[in-house]
Amino acid sequence: MAITRAELIRILADADPVGLIARGAPRDAYAAEADEILALRGVPTLTEITGVFTVSFSEPGACSRETARWITEEMARRAG
């Protein structure tokens, strides 16, 4: 799946899994998580995406499976 870092950051900002954007953080607040997701091999799984957020925010469930599913669907859609 070929998606740019900038596009993935936009997707994560739109998803706002932990509410950073809603609380006024800049739209690139999830840049580190975007880098982690892009470093994964192949198409990221829901478990891998939720795991990135769990580790990053030290909080199990920081990103729900429903949100992770939306992220993967958007990555596929925007990658064209």
LINDA-V801596 format. One record per residue. RES is the residue in one small letter. OMEGA is omega in whole degrees, 0 to 359 (* if undefined). Layout:
RES:OMEGA / RES:OMEGA
This chain:
m:181 / a:177 / i:181 / t:177 / r:181 / a:180 / e:179 / l:177 / i:177 / r:179 / i:181 / l:176 / a:177 / d:180 / a:180 / d:187 / p:182 / v:174 / g:180 / l:183 / i:179 / a:180 / r:174 / g:178 / a:178 / p:184 / r:179 / d:182 / a:181 / y:181 / a:180 / a:179 / e:176 / a:179 / d:179 / e:180 / i:179 / l:179 / a:179 / l:179 / r:177 / g:179 / v:181 / p:177 / t:177 / l:180 / t:179 / e:180 / i:178 / t:178 / g:178 / v:181 / f:177 / t:180 / v:184 / s:184 / f:179 / s:183 / e:175 / p:180 / g:179 / a:176 / c:181 / s:177 / r:179 / e:178 / t:178 / a:178 / r:179 / w:179 / i:181 / t:178 / e:178 / e:178 / m:180 / a:182 / r:184 / r:177 / a:176 / g:*
